[in-house]
Amino acid sequence: MLNSTLARGLLALLSLLFAVPGSGWFQKTPSPPPVPDGPDQSCLCHLTGVLDDCFCDIESIDVFNNFKIFPRVQKLSERDFFRYYKVNLKRPCPFWPDDGHCSIRDCHVEPCPESQVPVGIKSGNYNKFSQAASAGGGVSDCEQAHELGAINSTLSNQSKEAFADWAHHDDAQDHFCGLDDEMSPEAEYVDLLLNPERYTGYKGPSAWRVWNSIYEENCFKPRSVYRPLNPLAPSRGDDDGEGFYKWLEGLCLEKRVFYRLISGLHSSINIHLCAQYLLDEGWGKPVWGPNVQEFRQRFSPAETKGEGTRRLKNLYFLYLIELRALSKVAPYFERSFINLYTGNTEEDSATKEQLLQILNETKAFPMHFDESSMFAGHKMEAKTLKEEFRLHFKNISRIMDCVGCSKCRLWGKLQTQGLGTALRILFSEKEIKNLPENSPSIGFQLTRQEIVALLMGFSRLSTSIKELHNFRTLLKDHR
């Protein structure tokens, strides 16, 4: 009897672990003033305590992120190696007829001419392995373009070996995302600092179709099981979604984790939009800032039928997943052979030093998620499940090419690629441990595109955790 009671208790505890957020990417309804008067309806008062299955409490994550990680990641994101991201925003949607790109002004992405991109970045991914691959010139950005020196095409033997290994690297191995072809003439460099993620006004059927396709068709869920939606979505009668969570309890750990990852990513994106909201058009100078009412609409228990707290807890779960990936990939970057190459020796050295400081902080975090519990059953069944997990996520990364808003597409592609890279790292432990110190390895490589997506994607999660603290303060001040 005792064992049976204990088992039921453990099952009940695990059932609280996994949830999904509401849909609606960049939805907007007419909003009251950004900081309304009236009683506090914040869901943050319930956002506390231990995150199930992680042995980590939310308060510890808040302190760790807001005081140790967030300031460092913000500085790193301003470095040239990380601020320039090459992406193809013109790939057609592979799943349904293209709705066309929205014409809203704030959806526009301003590409960075290659002449203004640091020479080491545009001269080839293999340059991160050797400073000798190019004669370093000055580094420029999109705000102040400088004359760049010619690239030295003379390669050392070490660089030739590195490039040969790179060329033979199998891009398909264990990738969780479909990577853009950086050699495509439609791929362009974007300065992420000049194209920040924020509310754009993108909404309507196109936006809903993207998230509905992700949740309804790619999250291991039959259409007959109703997933609770954001109240801003079309209503589905009196179903409050509890049937969904009863069904979810019966899924294996890996499939429930999949839901939580997508839920956390969705929640993080919504927080960014609430935190950088167009408050006032002004006289040609738009004012951006936090919109508390919009935050309440997306996360308040009263306005989301209790979903708000689940959504935010999933954000913390995703944060722990990517934090764990950074701690595990540290040995890859700690090798003296790896150089985050831009063509500016001082810049590159400082960038790598900042990155290693962040990675050391992640390794010191005492309450990491234990990924060893995933895909740990019968070997053949686990392999099949892992492949299914990977293909589902890869499909979601391709759905990002269906987003009509260019800026939303940019940040959606970057953040899904960052999460996909984190997942690949988590399940490449053996390959990372066996990396040679002084030469590249075919067993595990990261492209520059993946490195940028990994760190900038994590930077977005770190920003979300920090913004929650800011919203908590705003809500407290306007009770």
Number of C-alpha atoms within 10 A of each C-alpha: 6 7 8 9 10 11 12 12 12 11 13 12 12 14 17 14 20 25 29 30 31 27 27 25 25 20 22 16 10 6 11 11 12 17 15 14 11 8 10 15 17 22 23 18 9 12 17 13 12 14 17 16 14 16 13 19 16 16 13 16 17 18 13 15 21 18 12 14 20 22 15 18 22 15 12 23 19 14 17 24 24 23 18 27 25 23 23 23 22 14 14 16 17 13 12 10 9 14 13 13 15 17 12 12 10 18 23 16 20 16 19 20 14 14 15 19 25 26 25 27 24 17 18 16 17 25 24 22 21 19 23 16 25 22 17 21 18 15 23 18 17 20 10 8 14 15 11 16 13 11 15 12 11 12 14 14 10 16 21 14 14 20 19 14 16 19 12 9 16 13 14 10 10 19 19 26 26 19 19 18 12 15 10 10 8 13 18 21 21 23 23 21 15 15 17 15 19 24 26 22 19 23 17 13 11 20 20 19 19 20 21 17 14 20 23 17 15 19 19 17 18 11 10 8 14 18 25 25 21 21 16 16 13 9 11 12 6 6 12 16 16 12 13 18 18 11 12 21 18 12 13 11 16 18 20 20 21 21 22 26 23 25 26 26 29 23 29 28 24 25 30 22 24 27 24 19 21 20 14 12 10 8 7 7 8 10 13 16 16 22 24 23 20 25 22 21 21 25 29 21 19 14 17 23 15 15 25 28 22 25 26 28 27 28 28 26 27 24 27 21 23 27 22 23 28 23 20 21 19 18 16 20 15 17 14 12 16 20 20 27 31 30 28 19 18 9 17 21 14 14 24 19 14 17 21 16 14 22 22 15 17 24 17 11 14 10 14 18 20 14 16 9 10 16 19 12 11 9 10 10 12 15 14 13 17 18 14 14 19 20 18 19 26 20 18 25 24 20 22 24 24 26 29 23 27 23 23 26 22 25 22 23 27 25 25 25 28 25 29 25 25 28 22 20 25 22 18 17 14 12 15 20 13 13 18 12 14 12 17 22 17 16 14 21 19 17 14 21 21 21 18 22 25 25 24 24 25 24 22 23 29 23 23 24 23 18 20 19 15 14 21 16 11 16 22 12 10 13 12
